[in-house]
Amino acid sequence: MRTAIAFLTTSPKKETINFAEKIANETNFDVFIICDDGRYSSSNDDSAYPMYPPQVTIIHKKESVNLVYVNDNNCSALGYINATPKGSHIQKTPNSWDKVLCYFCEYDIKNPYDFVLIFEDDVFIPSVEAVVNLVTKSLKYDLVVPHNHLQEFQAIGWHWAEVVDKIQPPYYYSMTCAVGLSRKVLDTVRAYVKENKTLIFHEVMFNTLAMQNSLKIVTLMELKSIVWQGKWGIDEWLLLPNNVFHPVKDIENHDKHRELIASSKDSGYQPADSLPDFVRG
């Protein structure tokens, strides 16, 4: 199966590029970084951004990684907007969530990927092996998520007001800072956009469309550490070597965290059993 790994970012830090290259060089996966602002820096000088020209989509090769920018106007014109709600911390649409879906639904159609594993850039991935393990466990499913909750309304809170008038119930949801999507899920997203000229909040959209279209969903242990406000460190990384962790906001230290994992293993460090209950379950 043709498999892609995609990182979402406003403008990628060198640590994200470094790890993306490592995945590309050590696996058979094609690796993408979706850049919202159309700029990137591979140096330590974050002010030195070469601008992409304003075409529909630009694929810039850096070593074995595809850095992709989808122009805002083209993304909006195709209906790929509103994948994050207006009340969220991301005050822009389209953003990288809209753009990754636009790219894999609209531009990746001549020889489409069978499966796409997507990570927000503040997801900490301990190793390339963790990515390989996650893909291996995922490929026979259509949607790979931390949870698949049914929404049974008591009151409309959170971001539900932006969802209920855009798609019929029943509604299902999950954190999706790390998520796996088959071609079938991407096709249901594309069909929804064609009909409605918009996306809906991705934490509801993937699960709801997959359930309503009788697609195969799995909730993996390796994604249970994808949460809104988790506290993660060396003990959790050693106890759960195949998990991926959200949030780990100090992206500039992700490479150092991987070095710490390796040195801790070499020194025989024994982690404290500090796993939170929501991971144990």
C-alpha positions as CSV (number, residue, x, y, z in Angstrom):
1,M,0.0,0.0,0.0
2,R,1.2,3.5,-0.8
3,T,1.6,5.2,2.5
4,A,2.4,8.8,3.3
5,I,3.4,10.5,6.5
6,A,2.4,14.2,6.8
7,F,3.5,16.7,9.4
8,L,1.3,19.9,9.9
9,T,3.0,23.1,10.7
10,T,2.8,26.9,10.2
11,S,6.4,27.0,9.2
12,P,8.6,24.0,10.1
13,K,11.4,24.1,12.6
14,K,14.6,22.3,11.6
15,E,13.9,19.6,14.1
16,T,10.7,18.7,12.3
17,I,12.5,18.6,9.0
18,N,15.4,16.5,10.5
19,F,13.0,13.9,11.8
20,A,10.9,13.9,8.6
21,E,14.1,13.2,6.6
22,K,15.0,10.4,9.0
23,I,11.7,8.7,8.5
24,A,12.0,9.1,4.7
25,N,15.5,7.7,4.6
26,E,14.8,4.7,6.9
27,T,11.4,3.6,5.6
28,N,9.5,3.2,2.3
29,F,7.0,5.9,3.3
30,D,6.7,9.2,1.4
31,V,7.0,12.1,3.8
32,F,5.4,15.5,3.6
33,I,5.5,18.7,5.6
34,I,2.4,20.8,5.0
35,C,3.4,24.5,5.5
36,D,0.6,26.9,6.2
37,D,2.4,30.1,5.5
38,G,4.2,29.0,2.4
39,R,7.6,29.6,3.9
40,Y,10.2,27.4,5.5
41,S,13.6,27.7,7.1
42,S,16.3,25.0,7.3
43,S,18.7,27.3,9.2
44,N,18.9,28.5,12.7
45,D,17.9,32.0,11.5
46,D,14.1,31.8,11.6
47,S,13.9,35.2,10.0
48,A,15.4,33.9,6.7
49,Y,12.4,32.5,4.9
50,P,12.5,32.2,1.1
51,M,8.9,32.7,-0.2
52,Y,7.1,30.3,-2.4
53,P,5.6,31.7,-5.6
54,P,1.8,31.9,-5.5
55,Q,0.9,28.8,-7.6
56,V,-1.9,26.4,-6.7
57,T,0.5,24.1,-4.9
58,I,4.2,24.0,-4.6
59,I,6.2,20.9,-3.8
60,H,9.7,21.8,-2.8
61,K,12.1,18.9,-2.3
62,K,14.6,19.1,0.6
63,E,16.5,15.9,0.5
64,S,13.8,13.2,0.6
65,V,11.0,15.2,2.1
66,N,8.3,17.1,0.3
67,L,7.6,20.5,1.7
68,V,4.1,21.5,0.4
69,Y,2.3,24.8,0.3
70,V,-1.2,25.1,-0.9
71,N,-2.2,28.7,-1.7
72,D,-4.8,30.1,0.6
73,N,-7.1,31.4,-2.2
74,N,-7.0,28.1,-4.1
75,C,-7.7,26.1,-0.9
76,S,-10.6,28.3,-0.1
77,A,-12.0,28.2,-3.6
78,L,-12.1,24.4,-3.5
79,G,-14.0,24.5,-0.2
80,Y,-11.2,23.3,2.1
81,I,-11.9,25.7,4.9
82,N,-13.1,25.5,8.5
83,A,-11.3,22.3,9.6
84,T,-10.6,24.1,12.9
85,P,-13.4,26.1,14.6
86,K,-13.4,29.8,14.8
87,G,-13.2,29.7,18.6
88,S,-10.0,27.7,18.7
89,H,-6.5,29.0,19.2
90,I,-5.9,28.9,15.4
91,Q,-7.4,32.1,14.2
92,K,-7.1,31.4,10.5
93,T,-8.8,29.4,7.8
94,P,-7.6,27.8,5.6
95,N,-4.7,26.5,7.8
96,S,-2.5,23.4,7.6
97,W,-5.5,21.1,8.5
98,D,-7.5,22.4,5.5
99,K,-4.4,22.3,3.3
100,V,-3.4,18.7,4.1
101,L,-6.9,17.6,3.2
102,C,-6.9,19.7,0.1
103,Y,-3.6,18.3,-1.0
104,F,-4.5,14.6,-0.5
105,C,-8.1,14.9,-1.7
106,E,-7.6,17.2,-4.7
107,Y,-4.0,17.1,-5.9
108,D,-3.0,13.6,-5.0
109,I,-5.5,11.9,-7.3
110,K,-3.5,10.5,-10.3
111,N,-1.6,8.0,-8.2
112,P,-3.3,8.4,-4.8
113,Y,-2.0,7.2,-1.5
114,D,-3.9,4.4,0.1
115,F,-3.2,5.6,3.7
116,V,-2.0,8.9,5.2
117,L,-0.7,9.2,8.8
118,I,-0.9,12.8,9.9
119,F,0.9,14.4,12.9
120,E,0.6,18.0,14.2
121,D,4.2,19.2,14.7
122,D,3.8,19.4,18.5
123,V,3.3,15.6,18.7
124,F,6.4,14.1,20.0
125,I,7.4,10.8,18.3
126,P,10.1,8.9,20.1
127,S,11.6,7.1,17.1
128,V,11.2,6.1,13.5
129,E,10.3,2.6,14.8
130,A,7.3,4.1,16.6
131,V,6.0,5.4,13.2
132,V,6.6,2.0,11.5
133,N,4.8,0.2,14.3
134,L,1.9,2.6,14.1
135,V,1.6,2.2,10.3
136,T,1.8,-1.6,10.6
137,K,-1.1,-1.7,13.0
138,S,-3.1,0.8,11.0
139,L,-3.2,-0.3,7.4
140,K,-6.2,-2.7,7.6
141,Y,-8.4,0.1,9.0
142,D,-9.9,3.2,7.5
143,L,-9.7,5.6,10.5
144,V,-7.1,5.3,13.2
145,V,-7.8,7.6,16.2
146,P,-7.2,7.7,20.0
147,H,-11.0,7.5,20.7
148,N,-14.4,7.2,19.0
149,H,-16.8,8.9,21.4
150,L,-20.5,9.2,20.6
151,Q,-21.9,12.7,21.4
152,E,-25.1,12.5,23.3
153,F,-26.1,16.1,23.9
154,Q,-27.0,17.3,27.4
155,A,-26.1,20.9,26.4
156,I,-24.3,22.4,23.4
157,G,-20.9,23.5,24.5
158,W,-17.3,23.1,23.3
159,H,-17.4,23.8,19.5
160,W,-20.6,21.9,18.7
161,A,-22.5,25.0,17.7
162,E,-20.3,25.1,14.6
163,V,-21.0,21.4,13.8
164,V,-24.7,20.7,14.3
165,D,-25.9,22.8,11.3
166,K,-23.3,21.4,8.9
167,I,-23.9,17.6,9.2
168,Q,-26.6,15.3,10.3
169,P,-26.2,13.3,13.6
170,P,-25.2,11.0,15.1
171,Y,-21.9,12.7,15.9
172,Y,-18.7,11.0,16.9
173,Y,-15.4,12.6,17.9
174,S,-11.8,12.2,19.0
175,M,-8.6,14.1,19.5
176,T,-6.9,14.0,16.1
177,C,-3.5,15.6,16.6
178,A,-2.3,12.2,15.3
179,V,-4.6,10.4,13.0
180,G,-4.5,7.8,10.2
181,L,-6.8,8.2,7.2
182,S,-7.4,5.6,4.5
183,R,-8.3,6.6,0.9
184,K,-11.9,5.7,1.7
185,V,-12.0,8.4,4.5
186,L,-10.3,10.9,2.2
187,D,-12.9,10.2,-0.4
188,T,-15.7,10.7,2.0
189,V,-14.2,14.1,3.0
190,R,-13.9,15.0,-0.6
191,A,-17.5,14.1,-1.3
192,Y,-18.6,16.2,1.7
193,V,-16.6,19.2,0.5
194,K,-18.0,18.9,-3.0
195,E,-21.6,19.0,-1.6
196,N,-21.1,21.5,1.1
197,K,-18.2,23.8,0.0
198,T,-16.7,23.6,3.5
199,L,-15.1,21.2,6.0
200,I,-16.2,20.8,9.6
201,F,-14.0,20.6,12.7
202,H,-11.6,17.7,12.1
203,E,-12.1,16.3,15.6
204,V,-15.7,15.6,14.7
205,M,-15.5,15.2,10.9
206,F,-13.3,12.1,10.6
207,N,-15.1,10.0,13.1
208,T,-18.6,11.1,12.1
209,L,-18.1,10.6,8.4
210,A,-16.4,7.2,9.0
211,M,-19.2,6.0,11.3
212,Q,-21.9,7.2,8.9
213,N,-20.3,5.5,6.0
214,S,-19.7,2.2,7.9
215,L,-15.9,2.4,7.6
216,K,-13.5,0.5,9.8
217,I,-12.3,2.4,12.8
218,V,-9.7,1.4,15.4
219,T,-8.6,3.2,18.6
220,L,-5.0,2.2,19.3
221,M,-3.1,2.2,22.6
222,E,-0.3,4.0,20.8
223,L,-2.5,7.0,20.4
224,K,-3.9,7.1,24.0
225,S,-1.2,9.6,24.9
226,I,-2.7,12.1,22.4
227,V,-4.6,14.4,24.8
228,W,-5.3,18.1,25.2
229,Q,-3.1,18.7,28.1
230,G,-0.7,15.8,28.9
231,K,2.5,16.1,30.9
232,W,5.1,13.9,29.3
233,G,8.8,13.2,30.1
234,I,11.5,10.5,30.1
235,D,9.6,8.1,32.3
236,E,6.5,8.0,30.0
237,W,8.6,7.9,26.9
238,L,10.5,4.8,28.2
239,L,7.4,3.1,29.5
240,L,5.5,3.6,26.2
241,P,8.2,3.4,23.5
242,N,5.7,2.9,20.6
243,N,3.4,5.7,21.7
244,V,3.2,9.2,20.3
245,F,2.7,12.1,22.7
246,H,0.7,15.4,22.6
247,P,1.4,18.1,23.5
248,V,5.2,18.5,23.6
249,K,5.4,22.1,22.6
250,D,9.2,22.6,22.7
251,I,9.6,21.3,19.2
252,E,13.2,22.7,19.1
253,N,14.0,20.1,21.8
254,H,12.4,17.1,20.1
255,D,15.8,15.8,18.8
256,K,17.3,16.2,22.2
257,H,14.4,14.3,23.8
258,R,15.2,11.4,21.4
259,E,18.8,11.6,22.4
260,L,17.8,11.5,26.1
261,I,15.7,8.3,25.4
262,A,18.7,6.6,23.8
263,S,21.2,7.6,26.6
264,S,18.7,6.6,29.3
265,K,18.4,3.2,27.8
266,D,22.2,2.8,27.5
267,S,22.7,3.8,31.1
268,G,20.1,1.3,32.4
269,Y,17.8,4.0,33.8
270,Q,14.7,2.5,35.3
271,P,11.6,4.7,34.7
272,A,9.2,5.4,37.5
273,D,5.7,4.0,36.9
274,S,4.1,7.4,36.3
275,L,1.5,6.6,33.7
276,P,-1.8,8.5,34.0
277,D,-5.0,6.4,34.4
278,F,-6.3,7.4,31.0
279,V,-3.3,5.7,29.3
280,R,-3.5,2.6,31.5
281,G,-7.1,2.2,30.5
